[in-house]
Amino acid sequence: MPEKVVDNQYTTFVFPQKPEKLTWKQFIYNEKTGKVFGRTRYSWGALVVFYSVYFVILFSLFAACMQGLFYTLSDQYPKYQLSDSLIGNNPGLGFRPMPGHVKQGALVYYTASNQSQVEPWLTRIEEFLEPYRDPSRLPGEGKNQVICNSTGRPAPGKVCHVDLSQMGPCSAENGYGYNKSTPCIFVKMNRIYGWVPEYYEIDELPENMPADLVDHIKSLPEKERKQVWVSCNGISPADREIIGPIAYYPTRGFPGYFFPYINTPGYLSPLLAVQFLRPGIKQSINLECRVWAKNLVYRGGLNFRMGSVSLVLLID
């Protein structure tokens, strides 16, 4: 066997040897060495202790980080609000009912004489209005809802009741007008915590505000003018020509006593029913609804829309 010299002494050099092949039974427990799965009991014990300490420390650091994060958050209000938040301080606008499939976008399409096509739209409206119709489904069972008017806001801890009986012909009894080719949609504003609208005075109404809305605002008593106004119309001149007259219920805007939204239990967003009384049949009509307030930014178009919502109405 080869030898090597270390400090004038001869030692035997041992060549590496190929490890002995083990069967599965020997790998699980080797009677010669006492190893279990290739490790001695001491080795397994040291491994268990090491990883136990490692994961305890890791979990403790994670728990400390999460506790620090939760300490800065509240379940009552967002940490960052209005302009400091990602959502910003310009509420968007939405409408219901929406199509059943995402691929349909904002297309409201049906055949008025075909009940099987009308029924899905009515079902979606009923599902959307269920919390408004049955406040017992809300946190606190809606016991803090009160009837509000233009004389003032609800008391702390109270929220305004949305009265569906004030929606005119846009009701379940009338089929929301869908089987009569006079469909209703429900428009609502997206919630932004703490946002308070700035209302237009009579001498501040924008020049591009629709004339019928201007006349409506001027016809109201001063105390009823504190609203976020809504107007709907066709997008193009051709759309405006075939959309026909439009009715709004119960008024032309969202009353100011619904604002601000501060996450009070039982709060429901105010609704506005918009009914298209004589829309063109078998024609695709591009519509836009927008809101009006001094601190609301409006931007139309297909991308980065602000303060408005668009839809396409097609009735066969």
RADAHU-V563183 format. One record per residue. N is the residue number from 1. RES is the residue in three letters. SS is DSSP state (hx for helix, st for strand, lp for the rest). PHI is phi in whole degrees, 0 to 359 (NA if undefined). PSI is psi as a letter, one per 40 degrees, with the letter a starting at -180 (none if undefined). Layout:
# RADAHU-V563183
n->(N N)
res->(RES RES)
ss->(SS SS)
phi->(PHI PHI)
psi->(PSI PSI)
This chain:
# RADAHU-V563183
n->(1 2 3 4 5 6 7 8 9 10 11 12 13 14 15 16 17 18 19 20 21 22 23 24 25 26 27 28 29 30 31 32 33 34 35 36 37 38 39 40 41 42 43 44 45 46 47 48 49 50 51 52 53 54 55 56 57 58 59 60 61 62 63 64 65 66 67 68 69 70 71 72 73 74 75 76 77 78 79 80 81 82 83 84 85 86 87 88 89 90 91 92 93 94 95 96 97 98 99 100 101 102 103 104 105 106 107 108 109 110 111 112 113 114 115 116 117 118 119 120 121 122 123 124 125 126 127 128 129 130 131 132 133 134 135 136 137 138 139 140 141 142 143 144 145 146 147 148 149 150 151 152 153 154 155 156 157 158 159 160 161 162 163 164 165 166 167 168 169 170 171 172 173 174 175 176 177 178 179 180 181 182 183 184 185 186 187 188 189 190 191 192 193 194 195 196 197 198 199 200 201 202 203 204 205 206 207 208 209 210 211 212 213 214 215 216 217 218 219 220 221 222 223 224 225 226 227 228 229 230 231 232 233 234 235 236 237 238 239 240 241 242 243 244 245 246 247 248 249 250 251 252 253 254 255 256 257 258 259 260 261 262 263 264 265 266 267 268 269 270 271 272 273 274 275 276 277 278 279 280 281 282 283 284 285 286 287 288 289 290 291 292 293 294 295 296 297 298 299 300 301 302 303 304 305 306 307 308 309 310 311 312 313 314 315 316)
res->(MET PRO GLU LYS VAL VAL ASP ASN GLN TYR THR THR PHE VAL PHE PRO GLN LYS PRO GLU LYS LEU THR TRP LYS GLN PHE ILE TYR ASN GLU LYS THR GLY LYS VAL PHE GLY ARG THR ARG TYR SER TRP GLY ALA LEU VAL VAL PHE TYR SER VAL TYR PHE VAL ILE LEU PHE SER LEU PHE ALA ALA CYS MET GLN GLY LEU PHE TYR THR LEU SER ASP GLN TYR PRO LYS TYR GLN LEU SER ASP SER LEU ILE GLY ASN ASN PRO GLY LEU GLY PHE ARG PRO MET PRO GLY HIS VAL LYS GLN GLY ALA LEU VAL TYR TYR THR ALA SER ASN GLN SER GLN VAL GLU PRO TRP LEU THR ARG ILE GLU GLU PHE LEU GLU PRO TYR ARG ASP PRO SER ARG LEU PRO GLY GLU GLY LYS ASN GLN VAL ILE CYS ASN SER THR GLY ARG PRO ALA PRO GLY LYS VAL CYS HIS VAL ASP LEU SER GLN MET GLY PRO CYS SER ALA GLU ASN GLY TYR GLY TYR ASN LYS SER THR PRO CYS ILE PHE VAL LYS MET ASN ARG ILE TYR GLY TRP VAL PRO GLU TYR TYR GLU ILE ASP GLU LEU PRO GLU ASN MET PRO ALA ASP LEU VAL ASP HIS ILE LYS SER LEU PRO GLU LYS GLU ARG LYS GLN VAL TRP VAL SER CYS ASN GLY ILE SER PRO ALA ASP ARG GLU ILE ILE GLY PRO ILE ALA TYR TYR PRO THR ARG GLY PHE PRO GLY TYR PHE PHE PRO TYR ILE ASN THR PRO GLY TYR LEU SER PRO LEU LEU ALA VAL GLN PHE LEU ARG PRO GLY ILE LYS GLN SER ILE ASN LEU GLU CYS ARG VAL TRP ALA LYS ASN LEU VAL TYR ARG GLY GLY LEU ASN PHE ARG MET GLY SER VAL SER LEU VAL LEU LEU ILE ASP)
ss->(lp lp st st st st lp lp st st st st lp lp lp lp lp lp lp lp lp lp lp hx hx hx hx hx st lp lp lp lp lp lp st lp lp st lp hx hx hx hx hx hx hx hx hx hx hx hx hx hx hx hx hx hx hx hx hx hx hx hx hx hx hx hx hx hx hx lp lp lp lp lp lp lp lp lp lp hx hx hx lp lp lp lp lp lp lp lp st st st st lp lp lp lp lp hx hx hx lp lp st st st st lp lp lp lp hx hx hx hx hx hx hx hx hx hx hx hx hx hx hx hx hx hx hx lp hx hx hx lp hx hx hx hx lp lp st st lp lp st lp lp st lp lp lp lp lp lp st st lp lp lp hx hx hx lp lp lp lp lp lp lp lp hx hx hx hx hx hx lp lp lp st st st st st st lp lp lp st lp lp lp lp lp lp lp lp hx hx hx lp lp lp lp lp lp hx hx hx hx hx hx hx hx hx lp lp hx hx hx lp lp st st st st st st st st lp lp hx hx hx hx hx hx hx lp lp st st st st lp lp lp st st st hx hx hx lp lp st lp lp lp lp lp lp lp lp lp st st st st st st lp lp lp lp lp lp lp lp st st st st st st st st lp lp lp lp lp lp st lp lp lp lp lp lp st lp st st st st st st st st lp)
phi->(NA 302 233 224 261 228 55 61 241 265 235 275 271 261 290 300 248 292 299 292 288 247 280 300 296 291 293 294 212 263 294 290 259 75 277 245 53 81 229 282 297 298 298 295 298 297 295 296 296 301 288 297 296 299 286 296 295 298 294 296 295 296 297 295 296 294 296 295 293 295 295 271 252 225 274 259 208 286 294 252 234 52 292 276 260 291 286 82 235 232 300 272 235 227 220 224 273 264 301 285 237 299 297 281 63 247 270 256 232 193 255 300 276 256 297 292 273 286 303 301 292 295 297 295 295 298 296 293 276 305 297 288 281 232 297 295 280 273 302 79 58 69 290 263 280 228 281 254 216 286 279 175 271 292 293 305 87 254 227 279 278 263 269 290 290 268 271 60 286 276 224 296 299 264 63 53 77 290 281 249 60 232 291 251 237 248 257 216 267 289 279 228 300 82 284 238 288 255 271 281 273 303 274 245 298 298 293 270 290 305 297 293 289 300 297 295 297 292 280 270 295 303 291 264 270 276 220 268 282 229 223 234 194 291 283 259 304 294 296 294 286 259 286 78 292 232 246 235 223 278 211 265 197 260 300 293 287 277 245 275 277 232 64 289 304 89 291 234 297 296 241 228 272 244 244 266 280 217 287 298 266 58 223 278 245 271 241 220 245 223 252 232 201 295 255 247 266 253 211 271 91 276 248 56 294 225 65 200 215 239 208 239 250 219 244 266)
psi->(h i i i h h f e i h i h h h i h i h i h h i i d d d d d h h d d e e i h f e i i d d d d d d d d d d d d d d d d d d d d d d d d d d d d d d d e i i e d i i d h i b e e i d d a f g i i i i i i i i i e h d d e b f h g h i h d e h d d d d d d d d d d d d d d e d d d d g e e e i h e f e e e h i h i a e e i i i i h e i i h h h h e e e e b e g i d d e f f e d e e f g i i i h h i i i h h h e h h i h i h i d e e h i d e h i d d d d d d d d e i i d e e e g i h i h i i i i d i d d d d d e d a i h i h i e a e a h i d e e i i h f f h h e h h h i i h h h h h d g i h i f h h h h i h h i i h i d f h h h h a i d i f i h f i i i i h h h h none)
